[in-house]
Each structure stands twice: as structure tokens, then as C-alpha cells.
């Protein structure tokens, strides 16, 4: 096991606002990917009242080699989840919210309708909050991502996660080109949407493979890319090949901007929803100026 470099050390979660956020999440029976995926940024984000809510339960039907979310027999759908989510957002006074989910291959629509209900309930209760969704791939769920695109969140995020060569090892039940197809089709269905995707590095990919993924995402009309260091959640998960240096992340950022992305977040601790509100504002400003 590689020893963790100093640039990956995050502060332990604590503080009054952190505890208020935690209590609000628990009070409304919500799950967060911050907790379930053991995100290193939870202390910083929750002290800014920014939590990424995970809908459709806490148990995933897949077992990706990088992910710390529990897998197995999934929870029953909570019919009150959309309303509880909207109430929590209002209580926390969130200006921007990120909603993600576990994979639900057991559901006929993959859980797409629950995403739509969440969008609708949030807009009923707090219409000024901008909504970013981070969805699974809805593989073999006809009409699922199309329906969410029509519901018109402000940002549609679907992570490509890694380079195609590593899919069989890292995302064995996903398909690289299906994820690209989803991103491209969502944009075609609703051209107003901001499109976002992200990937992890340090899994054994080459720089040339990362550059090819960037080109593929730009071909799919993705506006915003996130690039962060893979961290092994437990010894059972995929091993870290290497720690990518901050200087290399800066180089990836430079290359991504040169390829036409409007916003790039590239650093060791970058995650899909890290600084999501600030990055949304940057994205909106960049769109306005183009």
C-alpha cells in the first residue's frame, strides 16, 4: 500500500455548522453520498451547508471496484423522500443542491421517476435553488434518462469514472460508450442543460488515455469536467496504482481548457460535487460570456 502524501490530508469533520447539517439530514431521513462513500471533503463541505443527497436508498445493485456504497438487496422506495428532501433544502437554505443515487437495476425505470419527483418538489418549495443531478447510467432502462432531461434540472452530471480500458476491472457492469451516449442524448433532448462528467485518476490509466476521454466528452457536448485522485475505501476495493501529483492535476486542467471545456475542476481532492455551487456559478458565467 502506498503511503498517503501530504496533499491528500483533509481536516477531521467538526464544528457547529457541520453538526447542524448532520442533524438536518438525519431529521429528514436522508442519505448522503458524503457519508456512504466516505468522502474526504465531508468536513469542509458540511461546514458550508453543502451535502450531496443520495436518493433511492443506501444499497446499490452493483458492486463497482472503486465505490464504498453498500451493495446487496436494495431498500424499498420511500414515497416521502422527495418531500423530505425539499424540506431539508429549505431548512438548510441551500442555493444549490446536488442529488445523486445508488444504481437501482431492480426498478423498471432505474429510479428515474424519483429523480423527477425530487426536482418537482424542490421547485415547489424553494424555486430559487438550482438543482444538479448526478445519475447512474440507466443501462437497459428505456426512456429513463430522457424523462429526467425533460424535467430540466440545471445541471445533468453522469460520471464516466475511468478510461475505457479499465472498465472491465473498475466498472464491470457499466459500458463506456453507453455513458457517452447518455451524455450526448441528454444534451440533444434539452440543449439548455449544463452537462457535467468526471473521472478518477491513479488507477493505472495513462495520460494519453485521459486526453482521449476528454475528447470523447467534448464530442458528447460536456461543458464541465472534474478530475480527482482515486482513494481506496477498503482493502477489498481496487488498489491505487499511484498518487497523481498536484502539478499533474494542473496540467490536466490546462489541457482540458484547451480542448474547450467551459469549467474544469482538477485537483487531488476534487470529487463530483466538491465546490459544486461555486463551480455552477462559474459555469453559468462562462456560458453567458460565450
URPE-V290710 format. One line per field, one symbol per residue. ss: DSSP state (H for helix, E for strand, - for the rest). Layout:
BEGIN
ss->???
END
This chain:
BEGIN
ss->-----HHH-------HHHHHHHHHHHH---EEHHHH-----HHHHH-----EEEE---EE---------EE---------HHHHHHHHHHHH---EEEEEE----------HHHHHHHHHHHHHH----EEEEE---------HHHHHHHH---EEE---E--HHHHHHH-----HHHHHHHHHHHHHH----EEEEEEEE-----HHHHHHHHHHHHH----EEEEEE----------------HHHHHHHHHHHHH----EEEE---------HHHHHHHHHHHHHH-
END
